Amino acid sequence: MLFSRKEEVFTIKEFMARKDRNVVASDTFEFKEEVRESLGVMGTLGLIPLAMKPLFAASPAFAAGAVTATQASNAMYDKMLHAFDPLIVLIQALAYPVALTVVLGGAIMIMIGDKPKGVSMMSGAGLGYVLVQMTPLVLGILVDAMKVAV
């Protein structure tokens, strides 16, 4: 048998109450003669990087410089600014079907004979749609102007 595995089954309570926590399952690996011959010198040399890995453990990296308070506040400001992006995209996506429905309602009002109400509904829907699509652009310009001013 090439591989053998020791398997133990515990309940959570038994597992947490064990005294010896460094139990390692005993796996054995046996080389067959064909495998040993096929590895040869080059195969053995190929295993050296794997054997050396524990010697070169990762060391913690330190930042090149200290992070200033203004950089931290700018990062927080940017996160807060983009926190509502999904909601804005949702509202912009819903603006088209709502405007289309109101325009169709205005067209029906014109067909019924109430032309002033139909025209006002259609113009209101068009103006509302344009404003919904343009509002993030205008707010972005205002935010950039406030950044420059402060």
N, C-alpha and C positions, 0 to 999 in steps of 0.2 A: 504494500500500500504506500503510495507516494506521499500523501498528506494525511495527517491524523489531527483531529481537533477535539479538545476537551470542552464540553459544553455543560454549564451549570444553570439551573433555572431557580430564580428567587422571586418571592413576592417583594413588593416595594419595602415593606416593613423589615423583612429579613435582610434585604440588600443594604438598607441604611444602617442597620444595627450590626453589621459585620465588624469584627475587630481588625482583621487583616485586609486592608484596602488595596494592597499592592499585588493582588493575585493576577498572574499573567497566564493566559491560556497557552498550553504547550503545543506549539505547532512544530512539526519536524519536516524537514525537506531533505530528501535523499537524491543525490545526483546519480543518474544512470551513467554507465560507461560511455554511451554514445554522446550524451550531453557534455560530459567532461572533455571528451576529445574534440567536440565541435567548438567549444569555447576557446580552447587554445590560449596562446599568450595574448592575442588581441582582444579576445572576449574578456579575459581577466582584467586587462588594462581598462576596458570600458566600464568596469564596475568601480574603479577608483573614485570618480567624482561622487558616486552615491555614498561611498564610505567616508568621504571627506566632508560631506554636508554638515554633520553635527559640529564640526570644528569651526565652521564659519557661520555662526549664528548671527541673525540680523541684529544690528545695533540700532538704537533709536536715533532718528535724524532730528537735528535742531534747526530752527528757522535761522535764516541769515541775519535778520534784524528783528528788532522788536516791533510789534504791531501797535501803531498809535491809536489813540482813542478816536480820532477822526476817521481813520480807515475802518474801524469796527462799527462806528455809527453809520458810515456810508453803506457798509455791507448790510446792516440791519435795515436801513432806509430802503435800499433796493429790494430786499426781501419783502418788506411791507408793501412797497409799490406794486410788485408783481403778484401779490397774494390774491388779488381779485381778478386776475386775467381770465381764469376759467369762467367766472360769472359774466364778465364783459363779453366774452366770445359767445356764451349762451344767449345773452340778450340780443347781440347782433344777429345771431342765427335765427332767433324767433321774430325779429323785426320784419323780415321779408314776408313770411306767411300772414302775419297780422296785417301788414300794409296791403297785401294783395286782397285779403278778405274785405277790408274797408273800401278799397277802390272798387271792387265788384259790387259792394253794397251801394256805393255812390252811383255807379252806373245803373243799377236797378232803380234807384230813386229818380234818376233822370228819365228812365223809361216810363216810370209811373206818372211822371208829370211834375215832380217837385224838383225843378232844375236848380234853383239856388242851393237847396240842401245837398243835392248830389254833388254839385261842383265844390262846395265847401268841404264835404267829406273826402272827396278825391284829393283836393289840394292839401288838406290836413294830413292825409295819409302819406302823400309824397314828401311833404316837409318833415313829418315825423321820422320817416325812414332815413332821410338824408341826415337829420340831426343825430339819430342813434348811431349811424355809421361814422359820423365825424367827431362825436364827443371824445372818444379815446385820443384822437389826434390833438384836439384842442387842449385836453387835460395834460397830455404829454408835453406840449409847448409850455403850458403854465408851470409844470413841475421843473422843466429845464430852466425857465426864467427864475424860479425861486432858488434853484441851486446856485446860479450865477450871482444872485443878489446876496446870498448868505455867505 
